[in-house]
């Protein structure tokens, strides 16, 4: 009898999680296709610029350390 209660309780926890999650997803304000596209473009451009910037900083700091320590 105790095993049956545990299984029932476990299902209820999972069912409650699914029900609450789907309820929260209904409340979300989803972006339109155009907004999602524009935001994706912004993210990709930002990643490219940050990658280039970090690459330059890394190269410059490497050369500076090589000059300082004479490696």
C-alpha positions, 0 to 999 in steps of 0.5 A, spaced: 500 500 500 505 504 501 508 503 494 502 505 491 502 511 495 509 513 493 507 512 485 501 516 486 505 522 489 510 521 484 505 522 478 502 528 482 508 531 482 510 530 475 503 532 473 503 538 477 510 540 474 507 540 467 501 543 468 504 549 472 510 550 466 505 550 461 501 555 465 507 559 465 508 558 458 502 561 456 503 568 460 510 569 456 510 575 451 513 571 445 516 576 440 514 576 433 518 573 427 521 579 425 523 581 432 526 575 433 530 575 427 532 582 428 534 580 435 538 574 433 542 579 428 544 584 433 546 578 438 551 575 432 554 582 430 555 583 438 558 576 438 563 578 432 565 584 435 566 581 442 570 576 438 575 580 434 576 585 440 578 579 445 582 577 440 586 583 439 586 584 447 589 577 447 594 578 442 596 585 444 597 582 452 601 576 449 606 581 445 606 586 451 608 580 456 613 577 451 617 584 451 616 585 459 619 578 460 623 577 454 620 570 452 
